[in-house]
Amino acid sequence: MKQVQRYVALDFETMNHWRASVCAVGCVVIEKGVITEEFYSQICPPTPYENPYCVETHGLTYNDVKDSPKFSEIWPVIDKMIGSSPIVAHNSPFEKSCIDTCGEEFGTKTDYEYIDTLKMSRMQFPNARNHRLNTLCEAMEIKLEHYHNALDDARADAECFLKLKNLGNYCFEMSEDGTLLTTFFLSQNVENDKEKKKIEEKLERNLL
C-alpha cells in the first residue's frame, strides 16, 4: 500500500444533459497538499443542441465553443495530467459519467479512481441544509470566483478537498493494482474540531 500524495481535481460543464456534450473542463493538480498546476479549455461538443438550463448555469453557448478543440483532442492532455492519481470532484458520479460517456463516443480512456467531496461533506456535516460547492466554499471561507466556471470550480473543490481531508483525518492509499482505499480516523485535534464545529454551525443555520 502506498499513501496518495497527488490528486487531480476535475470539473466539467456540459452543453446539454447528454454527458458527451462536454463544453468546458477545468483541471487542478494537488501535490503534497499544494496546488501545483492548472489547466482550462473550452470544448466543442459533438452536437450544437443547447439545453437552456445548462446554458443558464454556466453561461456558455454553442457559438462560444464551436471553434474549440474536440474532447478527443483535449482528453490526452488531461489524462497525462491525471496519470495514476485519483480524480477529485464535487459529485464525482457526474464527472465519471461524462468521462465514461465520452469514452463510448470518442474512444478515450475511462479507467480512473474517484474521490467525491460531496460525499466527504455529507459525512462530516450530516445536518447541513445543503452541500453545494458554493455553500461549502462560503462556510469554509474558500474563494470561488465564478461558480460553474470549470476551472474556478475545480480550484475551489481542490481547496475544499484539502480542508475536508485535514478536518476528517482522511488517509487515501493506493494498492498495487491501482485500487483506491480510504481510511477515516476520529479527530484528536482540538483546533480542527473547533474549526469543524464553526463550519458545521454555518451549514446547519443555512445562512449562506
N, C-alpha and C positions, 0 to 999 in steps of 0.2 A: 504494500500500500504506500502511496506517495501523496503527501498533503498538497493540495492545489494552491499554487501561488499566483496563477494567472487566470483571468476571466475576461470574457468579452461581452459587454452589454450591447444589445441589439434592439432596434425599433424599426418597424415597417409602417408605412401608410399605404392604403390601397385606394384605387380609383372607384371601386365598387365592392360588392360583397363577395365576388369571386376572389379567392385567395391568391390566384396567379396575377391579379391586376395590380401588383405592387408598383407604386409610382414614386416612392422615396424610401431611402434606407439611411439610418444613422448607426454608426458602429464605434464603440469606445473600448479601448484596451485598458485593463487594470492589471498591473504587475506589482506584487508585494504591497498592496494597499494604496497604490498611487496610479492615477490616470496617466498613461504614457503615450497614447496615440489615439487619433480620432479620424473618422472618415465619413463623408456625406456625399450622396449622389441622388439626383432625381433619376427616375427610370421611366422609359416609355413602355406602358403596358401593352399586351397583345391585342387589346380591343379599345376603341375610343369611348365605349359606353361609360358614362358618369352617373354614379348614384348621388342624388342631391344631398343626402345625409353625409356621405363620405366627403364630398367636396366642401360642404359647410364646415365639417370638422377640421380638416387640415388646410383648406384654402387653395388646393391645387386643382387645376382643370387639365383636361387632356391637351389643350393648346399650350399650357405651361411646360409640359413634359414630352411633347411629341417628338422633339429633336434630341432627346436624351438617349443615352445608351440603353440597350435592352437588358433584361435581367440576366440573360445568359452571358452577356459581356461583363457585367458588374460582379456577378457572384464569385468568379475565380479570385478577384481581388479580396472580397470579404472572406472567402474560405481560407485564403492564405493568412489573413489576419487572425482568424479563429484558430487555425491549426488543430491541436488536440485539446484546446481549452474548452470548458463548459460555457454555454451561452447563458447570459443573464438577461431576463426580460420581465416586464411587469405584465402579468397574464401571459405567461410563456406559451400556453396552448395556441394563442393567436399567431405568434411568430413561428411556432412549429408548423402550424397548418399552412402558413404562407410558404415556408421552406419546402414542405412535403408536396404541396400542390404545384409549386414552381418546378420541383424535381420531376413530377409527372409530365409537365408541359414542356420543359426545356432540357430535361436530362441532367440537371445539376445535382450536386451532392446533397444528401439529406440526412446523413448519419452523424448526429450530434447529441451531446448531453445538455440538459437544460436545468437552470435554477430559476424558480419563479418568485420574484419579490412580492407579488400579490399574496401568494401563499405564506411567505415569511411574515408579512404584515398581519395577515389574519391570525396566524399562530401567536404572535406576540401581543396583538391588540384585539382580542376577540370581541370586545364590546364597542369597538369603533362604529360610528354610524355609516361610514363608507371607507373604502381603501383605494380610492382613485389615486393615481400618481400625483396629481396636483395637490390633492388634500394631504397626502403623506409628506410631500415636499414642504408644504406650508407648516405642518406640525413639527417637522424636523429642522426647519429653518435652512432648507436647501434651495438654492436658486433654480428656478425653472422659468426661463425667459419667455419662450414661446411654446405653450402647451400644444402638442400634436405636431410640432416640427420634429422630424425623425431624429435629428442629431441632438437637439435640446432635450428631448425625452430620453434618449439613450444616455446622455451625460448625467442628467438628473437621476435616472434609475441606477446608474453606476454608483453615484454618491449615496443613494438610499440603500443599495445593497451593502456597501461598506459599513454604513451605520447599523443596519439591521444585523449584519453578521457580527459586529462587535457587541451590540446590546444583547444579542441572543446567545453569544458564545458558541457560534456555529463552527464546526470543523468539516471541511469538504475534502474528501480523499478520492483518489482515482486508483482503481485496481489495475492489475497488469493487462486485463482485457479491455480497458478503457471505460469501464462502468463507474459512474459517479456514485459515491456513498456519502451520506450526510449524517453527522452526529450533532445533537443539540444538547448542550450542557446547561444545568441550572446555574444562574448567575451567582457569583460570590463577590461581585464588585459593587461596593456601596454607591460609588459615583455613577456607575452605569445604571443601577437600579433607580437612582433619583432622576436621571435623565429620561429613562424609560417611563417612569411614572408621570413626568411632566408631559411627555408626548401623548401618553395614553389619555390623560385628562383632557387635552385639546381635542383629540379624536372623539372621545365619548361625548363631549359637550357639543360637538359639531359646530364650532364657532367659525369654521373656515368657509 
